[in-house]
Amino acid sequence: MSNKPSHKLDDLTEEEERYLSKKQNPYGVTTMLMGLISFLFGPVFVVIPICTLTFGLITIRTFNRKKEDNPWTFYVGLGLALYV
């Protein structure tokens, strides 16, 4: 038997439950993945970073601070697309 504490959902405070209930914006995750593809293949195919920047700048307005965790997925994706 191990002496590790077992954490149950009942042991969480309201603040922790609110934090865990926040989700990532699916457009932000898509922008980050497109940014990675832009970083990898952008020097060869210039249209990929252009599409990523366009998609990211249009969809960043869908971010909602109350429901979603953070906007950094957008920032990372756009940064990787601009790095090319």
N, CA, C and O of each residue as an XYZ file, in Angstrom:
336
protein
N       0.837     -1.185      0.000
C       0.000      0.000      0.000
C       0.881      1.248      0.000
O       1.911      1.300      0.672
N       0.473      2.208     -0.735
C       1.226      3.453     -0.773
C       0.537      4.488      0.107
O      -0.660      4.399      0.382
N       1.307      5.456      0.535
C       0.785      6.508      1.401
C       0.420      7.771      0.621
O       0.318      8.854      1.197
N       0.226      7.627     -0.681
C      -0.132      8.785     -1.491
C      -1.546      9.225     -1.154
O      -2.434      8.392     -0.973
N      -1.755     10.525     -1.070
C      -3.118     10.993     -0.783
C      -3.998     10.787     -2.012
O      -3.577     11.051     -3.138
N      -5.185     10.329     -1.792
C      -6.123     10.151     -2.905
C      -6.978     11.415     -3.010
O      -7.637     11.821     -2.053
N      -6.951     12.020     -4.190
C      -7.728     13.244     -4.420
C      -9.027     12.873     -5.101
O      -9.033     12.198     -6.130
N     -10.085     13.301     -4.543
C     -11.395     13.089     -5.126
C     -11.942     14.430     -5.588
O     -11.468     15.487     -5.171
N     -12.924     14.373     -6.437
C     -13.530     15.610     -6.914
C     -14.243     16.360     -5.797
O     -14.440     17.571     -5.896
N     -14.625     15.670     -4.752
C     -15.301     16.334     -3.637
C     -14.341     17.195     -2.816
O     -14.778     18.083     -2.084
N     -13.046     16.939     -2.931
C     -12.055     17.668     -2.144
C     -11.664     19.003     -2.763
O     -10.901     19.753     -2.156
N     -12.158     19.316     -3.938
C     -11.773     20.535     -4.628
C     -12.575     21.726     -4.123
O     -13.750     21.611     -3.775
N     -11.908     22.865     -4.094
C     -12.616     24.094     -3.745
C     -13.380     24.592     -4.970
O     -13.189     24.088     -6.077
N     -14.230     25.567     -4.769
C     -15.004     26.122     -5.881
C     -14.092     26.763     -6.920
O     -14.342     26.657     -8.121
N     -13.042     27.425     -6.463
C     -12.111     28.066     -7.382
C     -11.393     27.035     -8.245
O     -11.210     27.252     -9.442
N     -10.987     25.926     -7.655
C     -10.324     24.863     -8.407
C     -11.281     24.210     -9.406
O     -10.882     23.873    -10.521
N     -12.528     24.035     -9.012
C     -13.520     23.467     -9.926
C     -13.768     24.392    -11.113
O     -13.911     23.921    -12.242
N     -13.820     25.697    -10.875
C     -13.997     26.658    -11.968
C     -12.815     26.631    -12.912
O     -12.982     26.701    -14.130
N     -11.604     26.529    -12.347
C     -10.413     26.498    -13.190
C     -10.380     25.225    -14.039
O     -10.027     25.276    -15.218
N     -10.737     24.109    -13.460
C     -10.721     22.848    -14.196
C     -11.842     22.753    -15.224
O     -11.741     21.984    -16.179
N     -12.896     23.518    -15.042
C     -14.001     23.467    -15.997
C     -13.720     24.301    -17.251
O     -14.439     24.179    -18.242
N     -12.692     25.141    -17.220
C     -12.357     25.951    -18.392
C     -11.737     25.069    -19.462
O     -10.977     24.149    -19.161
N     -12.066     25.355    -20.702
C     -11.588     24.595    -21.845
C     -10.702     25.483    -22.715
O     -10.644     26.699    -22.533
N     -10.019     24.857    -23.655
C      -9.241     25.593    -24.638
C     -10.134     25.914    -25.834
O     -11.012     25.130    -26.193
N      -9.906     27.050    -26.431
C     -10.635     27.438    -27.623
C     -10.182     26.539    -28.775
O      -8.985     26.470    -29.052
N     -11.101     25.849    -29.452
C     -10.681     24.958    -30.540
C     -10.012     25.700    -31.693
O      -9.160     25.136    -32.379
N     -10.390     26.959    -31.913
C      -9.738     27.740    -32.958
C      -8.301     28.084    -32.567
O      -7.423     28.162    -33.427
N      -8.063     28.287    -31.281
C      -6.708     28.558    -30.821
C      -5.805     27.353    -30.985
O      -4.649     27.486    -31.386
N      -6.330     26.176    -30.676
C      -5.547     24.947    -30.845
C      -5.262     24.719    -32.326
O      -4.158     24.320    -32.694
N      -6.262     24.975    -33.181
C      -6.059     24.840    -34.627
C      -5.019     25.833    -35.123
O      -4.176     25.484    -35.949
N      -5.070     27.060    -34.632
C      -4.080     28.062    -35.018
C      -2.684     27.645    -34.588
O      -1.721     27.840    -35.330
N      -2.566     27.070    -33.393
C      -1.258     26.632    -32.924
C      -0.717     25.482    -33.782
O       0.470     25.460    -34.107
N      -1.573     24.536    -34.146
C      -1.128     23.441    -35.010
C      -0.768     23.938    -36.408
O       0.213     23.486    -36.999
N      -1.561     24.865    -36.932
C      -1.230     25.450    -38.233
C       0.069     26.238    -38.158
O       0.840     26.258    -39.118
N       0.320     26.892    -37.018
C       1.573     27.613    -36.828
C       2.763     26.672    -36.822
O       3.820     27.004    -37.360
N       2.603     25.504    -36.221
C       3.672     24.502    -36.229
C       3.944     24.028    -37.647
O       5.101     23.903    -38.049
N       2.897     23.766    -38.401
C       3.070     23.357    -39.803
C       3.707     24.482    -40.606
O       4.534     24.227    -41.482
N       3.332     25.718    -40.317
C       3.941     26.867    -40.996
C       5.423     26.972    -40.678
O       6.236     27.274    -41.552
N       5.769     26.721    -39.425
C       7.170     26.788    -39.017
C       7.993     25.705    -39.723
O       9.125     25.941    -40.146
N       7.399     24.515    -39.839
C       8.131     23.403    -40.444
C       8.216     23.504    -41.962
O       9.281     23.274    -42.534
N       7.120     23.840    -42.618
C       7.066     23.800    -44.074
C       6.893     25.169    -44.721
O       6.795     25.251    -45.946
N       6.854     26.232    -43.948
C       6.634     27.577    -44.472
C       7.694     28.078    -45.424
O       7.358     28.735    -46.409
N       8.975     27.794    -45.170
C       9.974     28.276    -46.125
C       9.816     27.675    -47.524
O      10.221     28.288    -48.511
N       9.233     26.488    -47.612
C       9.044     25.842    -48.912
C       7.709     26.254    -49.527
O       7.642     26.598    -50.707
N       6.656     26.218    -48.728
C       5.310     26.560    -49.188
C       4.863     27.835    -48.472
O       4.390     27.774    -47.337
N       5.007     28.956    -49.109
C       4.757     30.260    -48.488
C       3.274     30.489    -48.200
O       2.932     31.314    -47.353
N       2.409     29.786    -48.879
C       0.978     29.986    -48.696
C       0.517     29.489    -47.316
O      -0.486     29.978    -46.798
N       1.218     28.546    -46.725
C       0.806     28.002    -45.421
C       0.884     29.067    -44.323
O      -0.093     29.228    -43.591
N       1.998     29.805    -44.165
C       2.002     30.861    -43.141
C       0.985     31.971    -43.404
O       0.439     32.547    -42.464
N       0.733     32.267    -44.662
C      -0.252     33.301    -44.986
C      -1.644     32.849    -44.551
O      -2.402     33.632    -43.978
N      -1.977     31.601    -44.819
C      -3.273     31.057    -44.386
C      -3.366     31.009    -42.864
O      -4.418     31.294    -42.293
N      -2.273     30.651    -42.216
C      -2.269     30.582    -40.754
C      -2.486     31.962    -40.139
O      -3.282     32.110    -39.212
N      -1.794     32.955    -40.641
C      -1.959     34.313    -40.124
C      -3.378     34.826    -40.352
O      -3.969     35.443    -39.465
N      -3.916     34.574    -41.522
C      -5.282     35.004    -41.818
C      -6.279     34.318    -40.888
O      -7.129     34.976    -40.287
N      -6.174     32.993    -40.772
C      -7.077     32.236    -39.909
C      -6.948     32.675    -38.451
O      -7.955     32.857    -37.767
N      -5.721     32.843    -37.974
C      -5.493     33.221    -36.580
C      -6.009     34.604    -36.245
O      -6.604     34.811    -35.187
N      -5.783     35.548    -37.138
C      -6.236     36.913    -36.871
C      -7.754     37.043    -36.943
O      -8.340     37.871    -36.246
N      -8.388     36.235    -37.776
C      -9.854     36.277    -37.855
C     -10.481     35.602    -36.640
O     -11.467     36.100    -36.097
N      -9.917     34.471    -36.207
C     -10.548     33.690    -35.135
C     -10.122     34.096    -33.730
O     -10.692     33.592    -32.762
N      -9.156     34.973    -33.578
C      -8.740     35.378    -32.226
C      -9.866     36.139    -31.525
O      -9.891     36.220    -30.297
N     -10.784     36.689    -32.295
C     -11.910     37.415    -31.708
C     -12.930     36.480    -31.072
O     -13.830     36.946    -30.374
N     -12.813     35.157    -31.297
C     -13.742     34.193    -30.701
C     -13.346     33.824    -29.282
O     -14.075     33.088    -28.616
N     -12.208     34.316    -28.801
C     -11.731     33.964    -27.466
C     -12.597     34.625    -26.405
O     -12.884     35.820    -26.483
N     -13.016     33.837    -25.404
C     -13.859     34.309    -24.310
C     -13.140     34.020    -22.992
O     -12.976     32.855    -22.631
N     -12.713     35.042    -22.273
C     -11.941     34.852    -21.036
C     -12.710     34.133    -19.934
O     -12.103     33.464    -19.098
N     -14.011     34.256    -19.921
C     -14.792     33.629    -18.856
C     -14.921     32.123    -19.039
O     -14.979     31.388    -18.053
N     -14.965     31.655    -20.270
C     -15.183     30.231    -20.527
C     -13.903     29.477    -20.851
O     -13.840     28.265    -20.644
N     -12.880     30.165    -21.356
C     -11.691     29.481    -21.842
C     -10.467     29.858    -21.032
O     -10.426     30.904    -20.384
N      -9.474     28.989    -21.079
C      -8.325     29.096    -20.202
C      -7.420     30.275    -20.524
O      -7.250     31.152    -19.677
N      -6.840     30.329    -21.702
C      -5.930     31.425    -22.025
C      -5.795     31.590    -23.535
O      -6.088     30.665    -24.293
N      -5.357     32.754    -23.967
C      -5.217     33.004    -25.406
C      -3.842     32.623    -25.958
O      -3.555     32.914    -27.119
N      -3.003     31.996    -25.177
C      -1.641     31.719    -25.620
C      -1.557     30.770    -26.794
O      -0.562     30.791    -27.518
N      -2.560     29.942    -27.011
C      -2.525     29.073    -28.187
C      -2.557     29.911    -29.460
O      -1.894     29.578    -30.443
N      -3.327     30.997    -29.443
C      -3.334     31.908    -30.588
C      -1.970     32.579    -30.743
O      -1.431     32.648    -31.848
N      -1.417     33.067    -29.647
C      -0.146     33.786    -29.715
C       0.988     32.893    -30.201
O       1.814     33.326    -31.005
N       1.036     31.671    -29.731
C       2.096     30.747    -30.154
C       1.949     30.411    -31.630
O       2.934     30.417    -32.368
N       0.734     30.118    -32.065
C       0.502     29.801    -33.475
C       0.856     30.943    -34.389
O       1.512     30.745    -35.412
N       0.427     32.146    -34.031
C       0.751     33.319    -34.857
C       2.242     33.628    -34.832
O       2.809     34.036    -35.846
N       2.879     33.437    -33.686
C       4.319     33.666    -33.587
C       5.112     32.697    -34.445
O       6.081     33.088    -35.096
N       4.704     31.435    -34.450
C       5.396     30.458    -35.283
C       5.193     30.755    -36.762
O       6.103     30.549    -37.564
N       4.019     31.233    -37.128
C       3.765     31.588    -38.540
C       4.579     32.820    -38.938
O       5.039     32.914    -40.076
N       4.759     33.754    -38.022
C       5.527     34.966    -38.338
C       7.031     34.698    -38.369
O       7.776     35.432    -39.018
N       7.476     33.673    -37.687
C       8.909     33.377    -37.613
C       9.495     33.019    -38.970
O      10.688     33.213    -39.206
N       8.665     32.501    -39.855
C       9.131     32.096    -41.170
C       9.570     33.319    -41.900
O      10.008     33.230    -43.047
